[in-house]
Amino acid sequence: MNCTCKKYRAVITLVFMMVVAGSCAIPTKMQVKMQRKRTILGLGDSITEGGADFYSYLFPLDSLLKQRGYAMEFTGPRLSVQGGDSIRHAGFSGKTAEFIAKSIDSIYSAFPADIVLLHAGHNHFAEESPIAGIVQAQRKIIETIKRKNKNAIILVAAVITSGKLPKYTYIPALDSAIRDMTGAFHDRSIVFVDQQAHWNWELHTIQDKVHPNREGALVIASNWLNAIQTSLSKQH
């Protein structure tokens, strides 16, 4: 009789442990919310797209996000391949912010991402006095996205500086104008991201003094990561 009771107690204990283990394996509503996969749209020019002899920031950003446990999916109409990996985006080599502004309605309608990374301001010459036009184009991009998705997080970059001078002497002033334009929305989901942080074109570009090398791409990605983490933390 005592032996039988011991067997029953052992079985009951085992079942109890399995039930507890199973219940622990079921994610809570909060965990599901935190782990919801979000989409990211990289929006810009060749700095976003990458190339055969330089690096896109999207690939190290993808790695950094995964390392920190974020469930993210990169989206967009274009595909870049680097080191055997591929990633989707809306980076258009050689194109301007004005080009993106004309295309953003159709791009975002097809790829309505939760998070947009906007880095656009190159492919002009200082002689054009392009700052006002670039800022106007970026404003249109932001307004179009927000009209389609009021909950979108839009991270707007100070475009990286370049040693290709005098062509890109306008960039520091442009970045100040972008900061002011972004702040004028008074919307915490529209965030200026200082991509000059830790950036040095003499160290972080290839021989053309414009496009990021591997280390430069990582610097840009790290600045994006910090902005993404801060923005998502404000949603909880």
C-alpha positions, -999 to 999 in steps of 0.1 A, spaced: 0 0 0 28 24 9 46 15 -23 15 23 -43 11 56 -26 46 65 -34 41 57 -70 10 79 -72 29 107 -55 57 104 -80 33 105 -110 14 135 -96 46 153 -89 58 147 -125 25 158 -140 26 190 -119 61 198 -130 51 193 -166 21 216 -163 43 243 -146 69 239 -173 44 242 -200 27 272 -186 61 289 -183 68 282 -220 36 301 -230 45 337 -236 26 364 -218 7 391 -236 34 415 -227 61 392 -241 41 388 -274 38 426 -276 75 431 -270 84 404 -296 61 416 -323 80 417 -356 84 453 -369 93 463 -404 121 488 -413 124 508 -445 159 521 -453 152 552 -475 179 571 -493 207 569 -519 238 548 -524 247 553 -487 217 531 -480 219 508 -510 257 500 -507 278 490 -536 304 466 -550 334 483 -532 317 500 -502 293 490 -475 256 497 -467 248 504 -430 218 481 -433 238 449 -429 255 458 -396 223 473 -383 205 440 -390 232 422 -370 231 446 -341 193 444 -339 194 406 -339 221 406 -312 198 426 -290 168 403 -295 147 426 -317 124 410 -342 128 432 -373 123 427 -410 138 450 -436 115 458 -464 115 478 -497 114 475 -534 152 469 -539 176 442 -528 212 445 -519 236 416 -514 267 417 -493 289 388 -481 263 363 -490 235 381 -471 207 400 -487 185 428 -475 156 448 -488 154 486 -488 145 518 -508 180 531 -515 186 545 -550 222 551 -559 228 585 -575 194 598 -567 184 629 -547 160 636 -518 138 653 -544 136 620 -564 126 601 -533 99 628 -525 84 622 -559 84 584 -554 75 581 -517 37 578 -521 40 547 -542 70 533 -522 53 536 -489 20 524 -502 37 492 -512 60 489 -482 43 506 -452 70 500 -427 68 506 -389 102 523 -389 116 545 -416 153 554 -418 157 585 -439 193 594 -451 191 616 -482 211 647 -491 240 638 -513 241 639 -551 240 677 -554 267 703 -559 274 732 -536 270 755 -565 234 745 -568 226 759 -533 205 728 -527 197 730 -490 162 745 -493 152 720 -519 165 690 -500 147 701 -468 115 707 -486 118 672 -502 124 656 -468 94 674 -453 72 661 -481 86 626 -475 78 628 -438 43 643 -443 34 616 -469 44 588 -446 26 602 -417 -5 608 -437 -5 571 -446 5 558 -412 3 581 -382 20 555 -360 52 553 -382 85 561 -365 105 582 -388 142 586 -380 158 614 -400 196 615 -404 221 643 -405 237 631 -437 273 619 -433 300 645 -442 324 639 -470 359 648 -481 348 653 -517 351 690 -517 339 716 -527 310 695 -540 297 686 -505 307 717 -486 269 723 -481 264 692 -459 271 708 -424 246 736 -431 222 711 -445 223 690 -414 215 720 -392 185 727 -414 174 691 -412 176 692 -374 154 724 -374 129 709 -399 126 677 -379 121 695 -346 94 718 -361 70 688 -364 69 686 -325 63 649 -329 83 625 -308 79 598 -335 98 620 -359 134 620 -347 166 637 -358 195 613 -357 229 628 -355 249 607 -379 280 629 -373 283 612 -339 316 592 -340 318 598 -378 350 609 -394 351 608 -432 389 605 -431 386 572 -412 353 559 -423 351 563 -461 367 545 -490 390 563 -514 363 584 -530 359 601 -496 321 597 -498 309 561 -493 314 542 -460 340 515 -455 332 486 -432 339 505 -401 320 535 -413 289 514 -420 291 501 -385 293 537 -371 261 547 -390 244 515 -380 252 521 -343 237 556 -344 206 542 -360 204 514 -334 206 539 -305 178 560 -321 156 529 -327 160 517 -291 152 551 -277 121 555 -299 107 520 -291 113 526 -254 90 556 -255 62 535 -268 59 514 -236 
